[in-house]
Amino acid sequence: MLEVKLHDVGEGMTEGEVIHYLVKVGDSVMTDQPLVEVQTDKMVAELTSPCSGIVKKIPINVGETVQVGTSLLYIEVDEGTRSEQKSLIEMKQVSAKEANPTLEKASLNTFKRVLAAPYTRKIARDNNINLEDVHATDPSGRVTEEDVIRFLKGHRTDKELVKDVKQIVVVQETPDEIPFRGIRKKIAEKMTKSLFTIPHVTHFDEVNMTKLVEMKEQLKASGESVSISAFLIKALVISLKDFPIFNAELDEENSRILLKKNYHIGIATNTESGLIVPVIHDADKKSIKEIHNVVKDLTKRAIDGKLQPFEMQNSTFTVSNVGPLGSTGATPIINYPETALIAFHKTKKQPIVNERDEIVIGYIMTLSMAFDHRVADGATAVKFTNRFASLIEQPHKLMMEMI
């Protein structure tokens, strides 16, 4: 009998929620046939069969959240493939032992690995707490920040004094429940770590979009449809090259700031499951039209839950385009461990003064830029957004930078 276990499908996941079985007990399956869909922190992963055979047992119910290594199905292997599977396993074991002679010896040692987020571990480490001594209240066995804080306070519970007063009866309706897990829980952990680790400063500015809007309309009239976002991202990449401190990462452990040579732009995308950040890799090497096509494709697949893990990794700077939702301002949280994040807000028609001191109707967009004050200062952030604004307000300058 072969066990099909939940394995790590990317980014060091520790658990997943079973959302749909594609087979049932008694079904015959082929090698590489999809068996079950599992919701991880960032995506829906499809696990396939490692062999041909018959499904004999499905011990985990749909909706359950299980740890990596949990057996999801049991398959009775076909005799025709059993010898092939055995040979393949033996080859893998021999290769592993040759690559690491201590592997066989190390496998005899057992230890308890406590499940906990990195920020939770930091709290425990800073307070000299052994996580193995902390009781986990989460059904999955994961130790949370609240568990550590409760342990730190010594499990004290202050009983309320009972007073002889007339009680007012209030009928409380049962609240609706939304499961706090998967992508939503991962977002909470990452945002908490970012906010409590990085000293955030938010700089607000305005950009005159009038000439860029006119250029977009001219392109549309000629049959070329390109989103405003594509122009904004291209201008952003050019500005990052002029101010590399914002395309950086602080390495506190080694007391250094890493100025990234790649320009991988994360695109914060709102989905039904939560905030997803697909990445435009090497945005500096793409034309405005290519950026437009990549953003359109990534956004659609993010909403459909069809992104691959590598498409959400290694971003160096993140953009949040909330203007279409009607946003006029915000103080965004940085996508840790990046140094900055910029949010584009609503573009509004309003009276402006042109170069000839005439009052005309134009398009003004507000932006907010959050940055790590350990890495950069406010004056640098202002210079950065000024450079960005100059490329947008004078589109011919943007074109010149691409020659």
N, C-alpha and C positions, 0 to 999 in steps of 0.2 A: 504494500500500500504506500503510495507516494503522497506526501503532504505538500500542499501548495500554500506557502506562507506569505504574509505581507512583508515585502522587502522595501528597502529605502529606494524610492524612485527619484530622489533628487533633493539637494540642499539639506542633507542631514535630518530628514524628517524622523520623528519618533513615534507617530501615531497616525491613524487614518480612520475615516468613517465609511463603513460599507453602505453604499447607496443603491446598488442594483446588482443582482446576480443574472448572468446571461445564460446560465444553464441550471438544471435541476437534478436531483438525485435520480440515477438511472440513465442519464443521457450519456451517449458515446461522444467522446471529444477527440480531436486531432491535435497534434503538436502545433503550438503557436495559436490555437483557437482562443479568442477572448473568453474569459470565464467570469470576471467580476469587475465592477467599477467601484473605485475607492476615492473618496474626497479627501485630499491632503490639505495642507495649509494654503496652497495657492492654485491647485488645479484638480481636475478629475482625472485620475490615472486608471488605465485599463490593464489588468493583469491577465496574462495569457498562460495557456497550459504548457508545461515543460515536456509533455509526452502525450502519446495516444493511449486511450483507456476508457474506463467507465467511472462516472462520478458516483462514489459510494456514500459520502457523508458531507453535509454542510453544517458545521457546528455553530457558526456565527449568524445571527439574524440581521436582516437589513435594518439600518439605523444605529447599530452598535458601533462604538468607537473602540478600536483595539490597538495594541502596541505593535511595533515592528517585530516580526518574528512569530506572530500568532498564526496558527494554522487556520486557513479560511475554508479549504476544501480537502477532501481525501479522494484520491483517484487510484483505482485498481489498474495497474499498468498492463497493457497488452503484452503477451509473451513475445511477440515479434519485435517489440521495442525495448524489452527489459534488458537484454544483453547489451544493446547499444547504449542505454542509459548508464549501465554499470561501467562500461568501458570509458564513457565520457567522464563520469565522476572520478574514476581512478586516475585518469589522465590529469584532471584538475588538481587532485590531491598531490600527485607526484610533482606537478609544476609548482604548487604552492610550497611544498617542503624544500624543493631545490632553491626557490627564491628566498626562503626564510627557514633555515635549518632549525630554529628554535620554536617553530610554529607548533610542532607536535607536543613539545614539552610544555609550552605556554597554554595549550588547550586544556591541560589537566588542572590548571588553576582556575578557580571560580571566585567571582567577586560580585558584590551587589552594586548595581549602577542605579542611583537615585535619579528619577526623571524630574528635571527642573529647568526652567528657562535660564539663559546666561545672566540676566539681570537679577533673578532670584538667587542664583549662586553667588553673585557679587555681594548681595546684602548679607547672606550667611557668612561669607568669607570675611567681610569687614567687621562682623560681630563675633568672630571665632565660634561659629555654630557649625556642628557636624550635621549635614543634611539627613544622615541616617537616623538621627535622634528626633527628627521633626515628623510629627504625624501628618500625613497627607489627607486632606478632606475631599479632594477631587476623586470621584469614582475610578478614574483611570490610574490612580496612584501617583500622579504628578504633584510635587510639592510646589505650592504657589507662594507669592510674596506674602499674602495674608497669613499663610501657615507659619512662615518664618517669623513674622512680626508677632503673631499670637504666642509662639514659643518664646520669643524674646521677652515678652511681658509676663511670662511665667504662668500662662493659662489662667490668669486672674479674671474672675467674673464677679462683678459687684452686684449683689442682690438689691433690688429696689425695695425701699421701705413701704410696707403695706399701710395705707392710711384709711381710717374709717370715714370715707366720704361717699356721697351718693354717686353712683356710676351712671354715666350717660351711655345708653346703648346705641352704638353706631353700626349699621349694617354695612359690612365691607364686601364688595363684589370681588369674586375671584379674578385676579388679573390674567391676561393672556401671557403666554410664555413664548420666548424665542430662544432656541438653543444657542448658547454662547460657546461656540467651538469652530473648528475649521478655519476658514479665511478670516472671519470676524475676530476670533481669538488671537490669531497670529498678528493681525493689524494692531490690536490692543497692546500686545507685548512689545512690538517694535516701536510704536508711538511712545509708549511709556519709557522705554529705554532711551529713545532719542531725546525726549523732553527733559529727563532727569540726568542725562549725561552731557548734553550740549547746552551752553549758555546762548539761547536764541536772541537775536536782535532782528527786528523787521523794519525794512526801509520801504517807504511808499513813494511812488512817482507817477507821472502822467506822460503819455506818449501821443503825439499828434499823428493819427493814422490816416489823415485825409488823402495824401498822395498815394499811399499804399493801396487804399480802397479803390482809388481811381485806376491804378495800374491793374488791380485784380479784375475790375469791370471791363477794362480794355482787352485783357487776355480772354475773358469769358466771351466777349463779342467776337473774338477771332477764332473761337472754338477750343481754347485752352482753359480747362477748369483746374485751378490750383487753389487750395485753401489758404487762408490768411496764416494759419498755424505753421504751414511749411516755411513761409517767409520769416516768421518769428523765430523758428528753431534755427534756421540758417544764420540769421543775424546774431542769435545767441551764441552759436558755436564760434563765429568770428570774434565776438566779444570775449569769449572764454580764452581764446588764443592770446588776446591782448592782456588779459588778466587771469593768468593760470592759477592764481591762488584760490579761485573759486571752483576749479576743476581738480580739487585736491582731497586728500584724506589725512587726518591727524593720527599718527602712530604714537600714542602716548607712551606705550611700553618702551619704545626705543628712542623717545624724545626727538621725533623728526616729523616733518610735514612732507607727504609724498605728492609731488606734482604729477598728475597723470598725463601720459602722452597720448592716450586714446580719448576720444570724445564720444562716449556712449550715453545718449540722452534718454532718461526714463520719462515715460509719458503716463502720468497719473490718470487712470481710467476708472470711471464709476460703473460698477456692474451690480447685478442683483445680489451677488454673493459678498460684495464689499469692494474696497479699493484695490485695484490691481495695477502694477506698474510694469508694462511691457517696455522693452528697451530698443531704441534705434542704435544699433552698433555701428561705430565708425561713421557718425553723422557728418563729420567734416569731409568725408570722401564722397558724399552723395550730393547730387544736384537738388535744386528746390523741387523739381517734379518728382524725383526719386523719393525724397523725404515725404512728399504728399502721398505717394502710393504706399510707402511703408507704414506711415501713420494710419492710413485708412484700413490697411490689411490687419495690422496689429490690434487696432481698436475693435474691429469686428470680431476677431477670434478671441479677444479677451472677454468680450460680452458673451460670446457663445461658449466660453470655457474650454477653448481648444488650443491654448498656448502651450508650447513645450517649455520645460524648465529653463533651458538655456536662453530662451527669449525674455526671461525676467531676471537675468543675472548680470552683474558687473557694471551697473550704471555708475556714471561718474558725476552726473548732475541731473536733477529732476525738474520737469515742467508740469505745472497744473493749470490747464486751460479751463477755468470755470466761468468765463464770460458768457458762453451760450446758455448757462443755467440762470443768468441774471445777477450774478455776484458783482458787488461794487467794491469789496475790500475784504481782507482776511489776514490773519497772522498764521501762515502755514507752518507745519512741523516738518523739519528737515528729514529727508530719507536717509537715516543713519546707515553707514558711516560717512556719508558725503558731507561737504562743507556748506553747501547752499542749495536753496530751492527757490524758484521763481513762479509766481502765480499770475496769470493773465486774467483780468477781470472784464467786466462789461464795457464794450465800446459804445459810446453815446454820441448822438448828434447834439451839438451845442454851439453857441456863439463863440468865436475865437477871433483874435487879432492877427491878421496876416502880416507879411513882410512890409507892406505899404501902409501899415497902421489902419487898415480897413477892418471893420467888423463883418465877418462872414460866418456862414454855417460850416462847421467842420466836424471831424470824427475824433474823439478823444478816448483813449483807453487808459484805465488805471492798472497799475501792477503793484504787487507786493513781493519783496525779496527777503526771505529769511536766511540769515547766515550765522555761522559759528564764530562768535566773538573771540574765541581763543586763537583762531587762525587768521581772521581778517578784521579790519577796523571799518567804522562807518564811512570815513572819507573814501576808502577804496571802493566800498559798495556803491557810493554815489557816482564815482567816476565810471564804474562798470555799467551802471544803468544809463548814464549819459551817453556812453559809447554805443550801447544797444539802441537807445532812442534815436541817435543821429543816423544810424543805418536804416531805421524804419521810416523816419520823417523825411529822409532824402534817399529814396530807393535807388537812385543812380549810384550812390556811394556803395550800396549793397552789391550792385552789379559789378562795380569796379573791383571789389574785393575778391570776386570769383574769377577774375581774368588771370 
